[in-house]
Amino acid sequence: MVKKSSEKMVRTTITLPESLKKKMDEKGLNWSAMIRAAIRRELDSEREKGVVEAVLLNEKLRRRAPEGWDSAEEIRRWRSRRP
């Protein structure tokens, strides 16, 4: 399935060994589409790694509330200070 996009397409060049290019030519596949998909997957994977790292860092930095601390009581205390 090919996704249609109104985004402007640009060209880029890659360098391959001649033997690999010959094998690609024999297959007759749409290599541009396959390479675009592979690049998207890699970028998505990198983004997901960043999210996972952020979550792990957040968990590492998070502190436990002191024993007996009541969040509802704390909220009431702060609200009562409002003018």
PDB file of N, CA, C and O in Angstrom:
ATOM      1  N   MET A   1       0.841  -1.178   0.000  1.00  0.00           N
ATOM      2  CA  MET A   1       0.000   0.000   0.000  1.00  0.00           C
ATOM      3  C   MET A   1       0.885   1.241   0.000  1.00  0.00           C
ATOM      4  O   MET A   1       1.793   1.352   0.825  1.00  0.00           O
ATOM      5  N   VAL A   2       0.638   2.154  -0.895  1.00  0.00           N
ATOM      6  CA  VAL A   2       1.430   3.365  -1.028  1.00  0.00           C
ATOM      7  C   VAL A   2       0.655   4.525  -0.421  1.00  0.00           C
ATOM      8  O   VAL A   2      -0.505   4.758  -0.761  1.00  0.00           O
ATOM      9  N   LYS A   3       1.306   5.245   0.474  1.00  0.00           N
ATOM     10  CA  LYS A   3       0.684   6.419   1.072  1.00  0.00           C
ATOM     11  C   LYS A   3       0.927   7.612   0.178  1.00  0.00           C
ATOM     12  O   LYS A   3       2.059   7.879  -0.224  1.00  0.00           O
ATOM     13  N   LYS A   4      -0.132   8.325  -0.131  1.00  0.00           N
ATOM     14  CA  LYS A   4       0.001   9.551  -0.908  1.00  0.00           C
ATOM     15  C   LYS A   4       0.238  10.704   0.061  1.00  0.00           C
ATOM     16  O   LYS A   4      -0.427  10.818   1.091  1.00  0.00           O
ATOM     17  N   SER A   5       1.188  11.547  -0.286  1.00  0.00           N
ATOM     18  CA  SER A   5       1.495  12.674   0.571  1.00  0.00           C
ATOM     19  C   SER A   5       1.618  13.924  -0.271  1.00  0.00           C
ATOM     20  O   SER A   5       2.123  13.884  -1.392  1.00  0.00           O
ATOM     21  N   SER A   6       1.155  15.031   0.275  1.00  0.00           N
ATOM     22  CA  SER A   6       1.288  16.291  -0.437  1.00  0.00           C
ATOM     23  C   SER A   6       2.622  16.953  -0.093  1.00  0.00           C
ATOM     24  O   SER A   6       2.944  18.025  -0.605  1.00  0.00           O
ATOM     25  N   GLU A   7       3.390  16.304   0.776  1.00  0.00           N
ATOM     26  CA  GLU A   7       4.680  16.850   1.164  1.00  0.00           C
ATOM     27  C   GLU A   7       5.649  16.812  -0.019  1.00  0.00           C
ATOM     28  O   GLU A   7       5.687  15.843  -0.777  1.00  0.00           O
ATOM     29  N   LYS A   8       6.421  17.875  -0.159  1.00  0.00           N
ATOM     30  CA  LYS A   8       7.383  17.958  -1.251  1.00  0.00           C
ATOM     31  C   LYS A   8       8.458  16.882  -1.061  1.00  0.00           C
ATOM     32  O   LYS A   8       8.986  16.707   0.037  1.00  0.00           O
ATOM     33  N   MET A   9       8.767  16.176  -2.126  1.00  0.00           N
ATOM     34  CA  MET A   9       9.794  15.142  -2.091  1.00  0.00           C
ATOM     35  C   MET A   9      11.119  15.753  -2.538  1.00  0.00           C
ATOM     36  O   MET A   9      11.155  16.595  -3.435  1.00  0.00           O
ATOM     37  N   VAL A  10      12.195  15.324  -1.908  1.00  0.00           N
ATOM     38  CA  VAL A  10      13.539  15.774  -2.279  1.00  0.00           C
ATOM     39  C   VAL A  10      14.393  14.563  -2.594  1.00  0.00           C
ATOM     40  O   VAL A  10      14.089  13.452  -2.160  1.00  0.00           O
ATOM     41  N   ARG A  11      15.438  14.770  -3.334  1.00  0.00           N
ATOM     42  CA  ARG A  11      16.336  13.684  -3.698  1.00  0.00           C
ATOM     43  C   ARG A  11      17.523  13.648  -2.758  1.00  0.00           C
ATOM     44  O   ARG A  11      17.981  14.676  -2.257  1.00  0.00           O
ATOM     45  N   THR A  12      18.007  12.442  -2.533  1.00  0.00           N
ATOM     46  CA  THR A  12      19.257  12.247  -1.817  1.00  0.00           C
ATOM     47  C   THR A  12      19.979  11.087  -2.493  1.00  0.00           C
ATOM     48  O   THR A  12      19.362  10.301  -3.212  1.00  0.00           O
ATOM     49  N   THR A  13      21.253  10.985  -2.267  1.00  0.00           N
ATOM     50  CA  THR A  13      22.037   9.963  -2.940  1.00  0.00           C
ATOM     51  C   THR A  13      22.691   9.055  -1.906  1.00  0.00           C
ATOM     52  O   THR A  13      23.159   9.518  -0.866  1.00  0.00           O
ATOM     53  N   ILE A  14      22.718   7.774  -2.200  1.00  0.00           N
ATOM     54  CA  ILE A  14      23.461   6.835  -1.367  1.00  0.00           C
ATOM     55  C   ILE A  14      24.492   6.136  -2.250  1.00  0.00           C
ATOM     56  O   ILE A  14      24.330   6.061  -3.468  1.00  0.00           O
ATOM     57  N   THR A  15      25.528   5.638  -1.639  1.00  0.00           N
ATOM     58  CA  THR A  15      26.573   4.930  -2.361  1.00  0.00           C
ATOM     59  C   THR A  15      26.533   3.466  -1.946  1.00  0.00           C
ATOM     60  O   THR A  15      26.577   3.140  -0.760  1.00  0.00           O
ATOM     61  N   LEU A  16      26.449   2.597  -2.932  1.00  0.00           N
ATOM     62  CA  LEU A  16      26.353   1.161  -2.692  1.00  0.00           C
ATOM     63  C   LEU A  16      27.452   0.430  -3.459  1.00  0.00           C
ATOM     64  O   LEU A  16      27.947   0.929  -4.469  1.00  0.00           O
ATOM     65  N   PRO A  17      27.827  -0.742  -2.980  1.00  0.00           N
ATOM     66  CA  PRO A  17      28.726  -1.566  -3.787  1.00  0.00           C
ATOM     67  C   PRO A  17      28.013  -1.980  -5.082  1.00  0.00           C
ATOM     68  O   PRO A  17      26.801  -2.200  -5.084  1.00  0.00           O
ATOM     69  N   GLU A  18      28.749  -2.082  -6.151  1.00  0.00           N
ATOM     70  CA  GLU A  18      28.171  -2.418  -7.446  1.00  0.00           C
ATOM     71  C   GLU A  18      27.430  -3.750  -7.408  1.00  0.00           C
ATOM     72  O   GLU A  18      26.386  -3.904  -8.042  1.00  0.00           O
ATOM     73  N   SER A  19      27.967  -4.704  -6.669  1.00  0.00           N
ATOM     74  CA  SER A  19      27.320  -6.026  -6.599  1.00  0.00           C
ATOM     75  C   SER A  19      25.937  -5.932  -5.951  1.00  0.00           C
ATOM     76  O   SER A  19      25.006  -6.620  -6.368  1.00  0.00           O
ATOM     77  N   LEU A  20      25.808  -5.092  -4.947  1.00  0.00           N
ATOM     78  CA  LEU A  20      24.515  -4.908  -4.291  1.00  0.00           C
ATOM     79  C   LEU A  20      23.527  -4.237  -5.236  1.00  0.00           C
ATOM     80  O   LEU A  20      22.362  -4.631  -5.300  1.00  0.00           O
ATOM     81  N   LYS A  21      23.978  -3.240  -5.961  1.00  0.00           N
ATOM     82  CA  LYS A  21      23.105  -2.548  -6.916  1.00  0.00           C
ATOM     83  C   LYS A  21      22.614  -3.509  -7.996  1.00  0.00           C
ATOM     84  O   LYS A  21      21.455  -3.427  -8.404  1.00  0.00           O
ATOM     85  N   LYS A  22      23.452  -4.399  -8.458  1.00  0.00           N
ATOM     86  CA  LYS A  22      23.041  -5.374  -9.471  1.00  0.00           C
ATOM     87  C   LYS A  22      21.944  -6.288  -8.922  1.00  0.00           C
ATOM     88  O   LYS A  22      20.968  -6.584  -9.612  1.00  0.00           O
ATOM     89  N   LYS A  23      22.115  -6.728  -7.683  1.00  0.00           N
ATOM     90  CA  LYS A  23      21.101  -7.591  -7.057  1.00  0.00           C
ATOM     91  C   LYS A  23      19.779  -6.834  -6.894  1.00  0.00           C
ATOM     92  O   LYS A  23      18.706  -7.405  -7.086  1.00  0.00           O
ATOM     93  N   MET A  24      19.861  -5.564  -6.543  1.00  0.00           N
ATOM     94  CA  MET A  24      18.656  -4.749  -6.410  1.00  0.00           C
ATOM     95  C   MET A  24      17.938  -4.629  -7.751  1.00  0.00           C
ATOM     96  O   MET A  24      16.718  -4.773  -7.827  1.00  0.00           O
ATOM     97  N   ASP A  25      18.703  -4.365  -8.802  1.00  0.00           N
ATOM     98  CA  ASP A  25      18.120  -4.221 -10.141  1.00  0.00           C
ATOM     99  C   ASP A  25      17.408  -5.495 -10.581  1.00  0.00           C
ATOM    100  O   ASP A  25      16.387  -5.431 -11.266  1.00  0.00           O
ATOM    101  N   GLU A  26      17.938  -6.641 -10.195  1.00  0.00           N
ATOM    102  CA  GLU A  26      17.334  -7.926 -10.571  1.00  0.00           C
ATOM    103  C   GLU A  26      15.960  -8.106  -9.936  1.00  0.00           C
ATOM    104  O   GLU A  26      15.094  -8.768 -10.508  1.00  0.00           O
ATOM    105  N   LYS A  27      15.758  -7.528  -8.772  1.00  0.00           N
ATOM    106  CA  LYS A  27      14.489  -7.696  -8.059  1.00  0.00           C
ATOM    107  C   LYS A  27      13.377  -6.826  -8.640  1.00  0.00           C
ATOM    108  O   LYS A  27      12.207  -7.206  -8.589  1.00  0.00           O
ATOM    109  N   GLY A  28      13.722  -5.679  -9.184  1.00  0.00           N
ATOM    110  CA  GLY A  28      12.712  -4.809  -9.779  1.00  0.00           C
ATOM    111  C   GLY A  28      11.715  -4.245  -8.780  1.00  0.00           C
ATOM    112  O   GLY A  28      10.555  -4.015  -9.123  1.00  0.00           O
ATOM    113  N   LEU A  29      12.145  -4.024  -7.570  1.00  0.00           N
ATOM    114  CA  LEU A  29      11.269  -3.488  -6.525  1.00  0.00           C
ATOM    115  C   LEU A  29      11.365  -1.969  -6.465  1.00  0.00           C
ATOM    116  O   LEU A  29      12.276  -1.370  -7.038  1.00  0.00           O
ATOM    117  N   ASN A  30      10.422  -1.358  -5.769  1.00  0.00           N
ATOM    118  CA  ASN A  30      10.434   0.082  -5.559  1.00  0.00           C
ATOM    119  C   ASN A  30      11.329   0.366  -4.346  1.00  0.00           C
ATOM    120  O   ASN A  30      10.859   0.468  -3.213  1.00  0.00           O
ATOM    121  N   TRP A  31      12.605   0.488  -4.616  1.00  0.00           N
ATOM    122  CA  TRP A  31      13.585   0.642  -3.538  1.00  0.00           C
ATOM    123  C   TRP A  31      13.425   1.971  -2.820  1.00  0.00           C
ATOM    124  O   TRP A  31      13.673   2.045  -1.617  1.00  0.00           O
ATOM    125  N   SER A  32      13.023   3.010  -3.510  1.00  0.00           N
ATOM    126  CA  SER A  32      12.822   4.307  -2.860  1.00  0.00           C
ATOM    127  C   SER A  32      11.770   4.199  -1.761  1.00  0.00           C
ATOM    128  O   SER A  32      11.972   4.688  -0.649  1.00  0.00           O
ATOM    129  N   ALA A  33      10.657   3.561  -2.073  1.00  0.00           N
ATOM    130  CA  ALA A  33       9.594   3.400  -1.081  1.00  0.00           C
ATOM    131  C   ALA A  33      10.062   2.543   0.084  1.00  0.00           C
ATOM    132  O   ALA A  33       9.748   2.829   1.239  1.00  0.00           O
ATOM    133  N   MET A  34      10.812   1.494  -0.223  1.00  0.00           N
ATOM    134  CA  MET A  34      11.298   0.609   0.842  1.00  0.00           C
ATOM    135  C   MET A  34      12.294   1.336   1.751  1.00  0.00           C
ATOM    136  O   MET A  34      12.266   1.170   2.971  1.00  0.00           O
ATOM    137  N   ILE A  35      13.162   2.131   1.155  1.00  0.00           N
ATOM    138  CA  ILE A  35      14.148   2.870   1.948  1.00  0.00           C
ATOM    139  C   ILE A  35      13.459   3.948   2.780  1.00  0.00           C
ATOM    140  O   ILE A  35      13.822   4.158   3.938  1.00  0.00           O
ATOM    141  N   ARG A  36      12.455   4.645   2.197  1.00  0.00           N
ATOM    142  CA  ARG A  36      11.696   5.640   2.976  1.00  0.00           C
ATOM    143  C   ARG A  36      11.048   4.982   4.189  1.00  0.00           C
ATOM    144  O   ARG A  36      11.093   5.524   5.294  1.00  0.00           O
ATOM    145  N   ALA A  37      10.448   3.814   3.980  1.00  0.00           N
ATOM    146  CA  ALA A  37       9.788   3.104   5.088  1.00  0.00           C
ATOM    147  C   ALA A  37      10.802   2.714   6.158  1.00  0.00           C
ATOM    148  O   ALA A  37      10.525   2.829   7.352  1.00  0.00           O
ATOM    149  N   ALA A  38      11.969   2.255   5.733  1.00  0.00           N
ATOM    150  CA  ALA A  38      13.007   1.848   6.696  1.00  0.00           C
ATOM    151  C   ALA A  38      13.497   3.055   7.498  1.00  0.00           C
ATOM    152  O   ALA A  38      13.727   2.954   8.703  1.00  0.00           O
ATOM    153  N   ILE A  39      13.654   4.187   6.828  1.00  0.00           N
ATOM    154  CA  ILE A  39      14.098   5.401   7.524  1.00  0.00           C
ATOM    155  C   ILE A  39      13.034   5.848   8.520  1.00  0.00           C
ATOM    156  O   ILE A  39      13.356   6.229   9.645  1.00  0.00           O
ATOM    157  N   ARG A  40      11.754   5.803   8.105  1.00  0.00           N
ATOM    158  CA  ARG A  40      10.663   6.171   9.036  1.00  0.00           C
ATOM    159  C   ARG A  40      10.663   5.269  10.264  1.00  0.00           C
ATOM    160  O   ARG A  40      10.532   5.745  11.392  1.00  0.00           O
ATOM    161  N   ARG A  41      10.813   3.956  10.037  1.00  0.00           N
ATOM    162  CA  ARG A  41      10.847   3.013  11.168  1.00  0.00           C
ATOM    163  C   ARG A  41      11.992   3.342  12.123  1.00  0.00           C
ATOM    164  O   ARG A  41      11.816   3.327  13.341  1.00  0.00           O
ATOM    165  N   GLU A  42      13.150   3.636  11.568  1.00  0.00           N
ATOM    166  CA  GLU A  42      14.312   3.953  12.398  1.00  0.00           C
ATOM    167  C   GLU A  42      14.081   5.238  13.193  1.00  0.00           C
ATOM    168  O   GLU A  42      14.393   5.296  14.383  1.00  0.00           O
ATOM    169  N   LEU A  43      13.540   6.255  12.550  1.00  0.00           N
ATOM    170  CA  LEU A  43      13.261   7.512  13.244  1.00  0.00           C
ATOM    171  C   LEU A  43      12.212   7.317  14.336  1.00  0.00           C
ATOM    172  O   LEU A  43      12.345   7.861  15.432  1.00  0.00           O
ATOM    173  N   ASP A  44      11.166   6.540  14.036  1.00  0.00           N
ATOM    174  CA  ASP A  44      10.147   6.244  15.054  1.00  0.00           C
ATOM    175  C   ASP A  44      10.747   5.498  16.230  1.00  0.00           C
ATOM    176  O   ASP A  44      10.429   5.777  17.386  1.00  0.00           O
ATOM    177  N   SER A  45      11.613   4.552  15.924  1.00  0.00           N
ATOM    178  CA  SER A  45      12.276   3.769  16.970  1.00  0.00           C
ATOM    179  C   SER A  45      13.138   4.671  17.858  1.00  0.00           C
ATOM    180  O   SER A  45      13.133   4.529  19.081  1.00  0.00           O
ATOM    181  N   GLU A  46      13.869   5.589  17.247  1.00  0.00           N
ATOM    182  CA  GLU A  46      14.699   6.521  18.011  1.00  0.00           C
ATOM    183  C   GLU A  46      13.843   7.424  18.889  1.00  0.00           C
ATOM    184  O   GLU A  46      14.197   7.707  20.034  1.00  0.00           O
ATOM    185  N   ARG A  47      12.713   7.875  18.346  1.00  0.00           N
ATOM    186  CA  ARG A  47      11.803   8.718  19.129  1.00  0.00           C
ATOM    187  C   ARG A  47      11.262   7.943  20.325  1.00  0.00           C
ATOM    188  O   ARG A  47      11.200   8.462  21.440  1.00  0.00           O
ATOM    189  N   GLU A  48      10.873   6.698  20.080  1.00  0.00           N
ATOM    190  CA  GLU A  48      10.351   5.862  21.157  1.00  0.00           C
ATOM    191  C   GLU A  48      11.413   5.612  22.227  1.00  0.00           C
ATOM    192  O   GLU A  48      11.102   5.582  23.418  1.00  0.00           O
ATOM    193  N   LYS A  49      12.664   5.432  21.803  1.00  0.00           N
ATOM    194  CA  LYS A  49      13.748   5.254  22.777  1.00  0.00           C
ATOM    195  C   LYS A  49      13.877   6.483  23.653  1.00  0.00           C
ATOM    196  O   LYS A  49      14.102   6.378  24.859  1.00  0.00           O
ATOM    197  N   GLY A  50      13.732   7.661  23.038  1.00  0.00           N
ATOM    198  CA  GLY A  50      13.810   8.901  23.801  1.00  0.00           C
ATOM    199  C   GLY A  50      12.696   8.993  24.830  1.00  0.00           C
ATOM    200  O   GLY A  50      12.922   9.440  25.955  1.00  0.00           O
ATOM    201  N   VAL A  51      11.505   8.576  24.457  1.00  0.00           N
ATOM    202  CA  VAL A  51      10.369   8.593  25.389  1.00  0.00           C
ATOM    203  C   VAL A  51      10.625   7.612  26.531  1.00  0.00           C
ATOM    204  O   VAL A  51      10.383   7.933  27.695  1.00  0.00           O
ATOM    205  N   VAL A  52      11.110   6.429  26.203  1.00  0.00           N
ATOM    206  CA  VAL A  52      11.392   5.423  27.233  1.00  0.00           C
ATOM    207  C   VAL A  52      12.465   5.943  28.187  1.00  0.00           C
ATOM    208  O   VAL A  52      12.339   5.801  29.404  1.00  0.00           O
ATOM    209  N   GLU A  53      13.519   6.544  27.638  1.00  0.00           N
ATOM    210  CA  GLU A  53      14.581   7.092  28.494  1.00  0.00           C
ATOM    211  C   GLU A  53      14.041   8.175  29.417  1.00  0.00           C
ATOM    212  O   GLU A  53      14.422   8.245  30.585  1.00  0.00           O
ATOM    213  N   ALA A  54      13.154   9.020  28.898  1.00  0.00           N
ATOM    214  CA  ALA A  54      12.569  10.080  29.717  1.00  0.00           C
ATOM    215  C   ALA A  54      11.723   9.497  30.846  1.00  0.00           C
ATOM    216  O   ALA A  54      11.782   9.979  31.977  1.00  0.00           O
ATOM    217  N   VAL A  55      10.945   8.476  30.550  1.00  0.00           N
ATOM    218  CA  VAL A  55      10.121   7.833  31.583  1.00  0.00           C
ATOM    219  C   VAL A  55      11.005   7.199  32.646  1.00  0.00           C
ATOM    220  O   VAL A  55      10.749   7.340  33.842  1.00  0.00           O
ATOM    221  N   LEU A  56      12.047   6.500  32.206  1.00  0.00           N
ATOM    222  CA  LEU A  56      12.952   5.860  33.168  1.00  0.00           C
ATOM    223  C   LEU A  56      13.653   6.895  34.040  1.00  0.00           C
ATOM    224  O   LEU A  56      13.804   6.693  35.245  1.00  0.00           O
ATOM    225  N   LEU A  57      14.082   8.003  33.437  1.00  0.00           N
ATOM    226  CA  LEU A  57      14.721   9.064  34.210  1.00  0.00           C
ATOM    227  C   LEU A  57      13.738   9.662  35.207  1.00  0.00           C
ATOM    228  O   LEU A  57      14.101   9.931  36.352  1.00  0.00           O
ATOM    229  N   ASN A  58      12.498   9.873  34.782  1.00  0.00           N
ATOM    230  CA  ASN A  58      11.475  10.407  35.674  1.00  0.00           C
ATOM    231  C   ASN A  58      11.262   9.474  36.870  1.00  0.00           C
ATOM    232  O   ASN A  58      11.162   9.925  38.010  1.00  0.00           O
ATOM    233  N   GLU A  59      11.195   8.183  36.597  1.00  0.00           N
ATOM    234  CA  GLU A  59      11.007   7.212  37.681  1.00  0.00           C
ATOM    235  C   GLU A  59      12.197   7.229  38.642  1.00  0.00           C
ATOM    236  O   GLU A  59      12.032   7.108  39.856  1.00  0.00           O
ATOM    237  N   LYS A  60      13.381   7.378  38.087  1.00  0.00           N
ATOM    238  CA  LYS A  60      14.592   7.394  38.907  1.00  0.00           C
ATOM    239  C   LYS A  60      14.626   8.620  39.819  1.00  0.00           C
ATOM    240  O   LYS A  60      15.067   8.538  40.965  1.00  0.00           O
ATOM    241  N   LEU A  61      14.156   9.761  39.298  1.00  0.00           N
ATOM    242  CA  LEU A  61      14.214  11.008  40.057  1.00  0.00           C
ATOM    243  C   LEU A  61      13.035  11.208  41.007  1.00  0.00           C
ATOM    244  O   LEU A  61      13.093  12.026  41.925  1.00  0.00           O
ATOM    245  N   ARG A  62      11.975  10.454  40.775  1.00  0.00           N
ATOM    246  CA  ARG A  62      10.772  10.628  41.590  1.00  0.00           C
ATOM    247  C   ARG A  62      11.037  10.219  43.033  1.00  0.00           C
ATOM    248  O   ARG A  62      11.665   9.194  43.298  1.00  0.00           O
ATOM    249  N   ARG A  63      10.543  11.043  43.966  1.00  0.00           N
ATOM    250  CA  ARG A  63      10.718  10.739  45.384  1.00  0.00           C
ATOM    251  C   ARG A  63       9.417  10.196  45.963  1.00  0.00           C
ATOM    252  O   ARG A  63       8.324  10.536  45.511  1.00  0.00           O
ATOM    253  N   ARG A  64       9.559   9.369  46.944  1.00  0.00           N
ATOM    254  CA  ARG A  64       8.392   8.878  47.676  1.00  0.00           C
ATOM    255  C   ARG A  64       7.938   9.944  48.663  1.00  0.00           C
ATOM    256  O   ARG A  64       8.753  10.685  49.214  1.00  0.00           O
ATOM    257  N   ALA A  65       6.637  10.013  48.879  1.00  0.00           N
ATOM    258  CA  ALA A  65       6.100  10.954  49.865  1.00  0.00           C
ATOM    259  C   ALA A  65       6.503  10.475  51.267  1.00  0.00           C
ATOM    260  O   ALA A  65       6.603   9.277  51.529  1.00  0.00           O
ATOM    261  N   PRO A  66       6.729  11.443  52.152  1.00  0.00           N
ATOM    262  CA  PRO A  66       7.073  11.054  53.528  1.00  0.00           C
ATOM    263  C   PRO A  66       5.947  10.242  54.165  1.00  0.00           C
ATOM    264  O   PRO A  66       4.776  10.400  53.817  1.00  0.00           O
ATOM    265  N   GLU A  67       6.312   9.389  55.082  1.00  0.00           N
ATOM    266  CA  GLU A  67       5.343   8.554  55.801  1.00  0.00           C
ATOM    267  C   GLU A  67       4.293   9.427  56.469  1.00  0.00           C
ATOM    268  O   GLU A  67       4.629  10.383  57.167  1.00  0.00           O
ATOM    269  N   GLY A  68       3.026   9.104  56.257  1.00  0.00           N
ATOM    270  CA  GLY A  68       1.926   9.823  56.883  1.00  0.00           C
ATOM    271  C   GLY A  68       1.502  11.094  56.162  1.00  0.00           C
ATOM    272  O   GLY A  68       0.581  11.775  56.613  1.00  0.00           O
ATOM    273  N   TRP A  69       2.144  11.423  55.072  1.00  0.00           N
ATOM    274  CA  TRP A  69       1.805  12.644  54.332  1.00  0.00           C
ATOM    275  C   TRP A  69       0.475  12.459  53.629  1.00  0.00           C
ATOM    276  O   TRP A  69       0.240  11.427  53.001  1.00  0.00           O
ATOM    277  N   ASP A  70      -0.395  13.452  53.731  1.00  0.00           N
ATOM    278  CA  ASP A  70      -1.739  13.380  53.150  1.00  0.00           C
ATOM    279  C   ASP A  70      -1.855  14.440  52.058  1.00  0.00           C
ATOM    280  O   ASP A  70      -1.871  15.636  52.349  1.00  0.00           O
ATOM    281  N   SER A  71      -1.936  14.006  50.815  1.00  0.00           N
ATOM    282  CA  SER A  71      -1.992  14.951  49.696  1.00  0.00           C
ATOM    283  C   SER A  71      -3.244  15.814  49.757  1.00  0.00           C
ATOM    284  O   SER A  71      -3.189  17.003  49.443  1.00  0.00           O
ATOM    285  N   ALA A  72      -4.370  15.233  50.158  1.00  0.00           N
ATOM    286  CA  ALA A  72      -5.616  16.000  50.244  1.00  0.00           C
ATOM    287  C   ALA A  72      -5.477  17.117  51.276  1.00  0.00           C
ATOM    288  O   ALA A  72      -5.936  18.237  51.053  1.00  0.00           O
ATOM    289  N   GLU A  73      -4.857  16.815  52.379  1.00  0.00           N
ATOM    290  CA  GLU A  73      -4.644  17.820  53.427  1.00  0.00           C
ATOM    291  C   GLU A  73      -3.728  18.937  52.916  1.00  0.00           C
ATOM    292  O   GLU A  73      -3.956  20.113  53.199  1.00  0.00           O
ATOM    293  N   GLU A  74      -2.717  18.569  52.180  1.00  0.00           N
ATOM    294  CA  GLU A  74      -1.791  19.561  51.615  1.00  0.00           C
ATOM    295  C   GLU A  74      -2.516  20.490  50.640  1.00  0.00           C
ATOM    296  O   GLU A  74      -2.278  21.698  50.642  1.00  0.00           O
ATOM    297  N   ILE A  75      -3.381  19.942  49.826  1.00  0.00           N
ATOM    298  CA  ILE A  75      -4.151  20.749  48.871  1.00  0.00           C
ATOM    299  C   ILE A  75      -5.064  21.709  49.622  1.00  0.00           C
ATOM    300  O   ILE A  75      -5.163  22.885  49.272  1.00  0.00           O
ATOM    301  N   ARG A  76      -5.727  21.205  50.651  1.00  0.00           N
ATOM    302  CA  ARG A  76      -6.604  22.073  51.451  1.00  0.00           C
ATOM    303  C   ARG A  76      -5.808  23.219  52.068  1.00  0.00           C
ATOM    304  O   ARG A  76      -6.275  24.358  52.097  1.00  0.00           O
ATOM    305  N   ARG A  77      -4.603  22.917  52.564  1.00  0.00           N
ATOM    306  CA  ARG A  77      -3.755  23.925  53.190  1.00  0.00           C
ATOM    307  C   ARG A  77      -3.391  25.018  52.194  1.00  0.00           C
ATOM    308  O   ARG A  77      -3.471  26.202  52.522  1.00  0.00           O
ATOM    309  N   TRP A  78      -2.992  24.637  50.981  1.00  0.00           N
ATOM    310  CA  TRP A  78      -2.634  25.613  49.957  1.00  0.00           C
ATOM    311  C   TRP A  78      -3.850  26.423  49.504  1.00  0.00           C
ATOM    312  O   TRP A  78      -3.739  27.627  49.274  1.00  0.00           O
ATOM    313  N   ARG A  79      -4.984  25.784  49.375  1.00  0.00           N
ATOM    314  CA  ARG A  79      -6.191  26.504  48.966  1.00  0.00           C
ATOM    315  C   ARG A  79      -6.627  27.527  50.019  1.00  0.00           C
ATOM    316  O   ARG A  79      -7.130  28.599  49.682  1.00  0.00           O
ATOM    317  N   SER A  80      -6.430  27.188  51.284  1.00  0.00           N
ATOM    318  CA  SER A  80      -6.823  28.110  52.341  1.00  0.00           C
ATOM    319  C   SER A  80      -5.922  29.353  52.377  1.00  0.00           C
ATOM    320  O   SER A  80      -6.299  30.368  52.962  1.00  0.00           O
ATOM    321  N   ARG A  81      -4.764  29.282  51.771  1.00  0.00           N
ATOM    322  CA  ARG A  81      -3.850  30.431  51.731  1.00  0.00           C
ATOM    323  C   ARG A  81      -4.222  31.436  50.641  1.00  0.00           C
ATOM    324  O   ARG A  81      -3.747  32.571  50.650  1.00  0.00           O
ATOM    325  N   ARG A  82      -5.064  31.019  49.713  1.00  0.00           N
ATOM    326  CA  ARG A  82      -5.451  31.915  48.615  1.00  0.00           C
ATOM    327  C   ARG A  82      -6.233  33.114  49.151  1.00  0.00           C
ATOM    328  O   ARG A  82      -7.000  32.988  50.106  1.00  0.00           O
ATOM    329  N   PRO A  83      -6.032  34.276  48.527  1.00  0.00           N
ATOM    330  CA  PRO A  83      -6.799  35.464  48.968  1.00  0.00           C
ATOM    331  C   PRO A  83      -8.250  35.384  48.586  1.00  0.00           C
ATOM    332  O   PRO A  83      -9.018  36.298  48.884  1.00  0.00           O
TER     333      PRO A  83
END
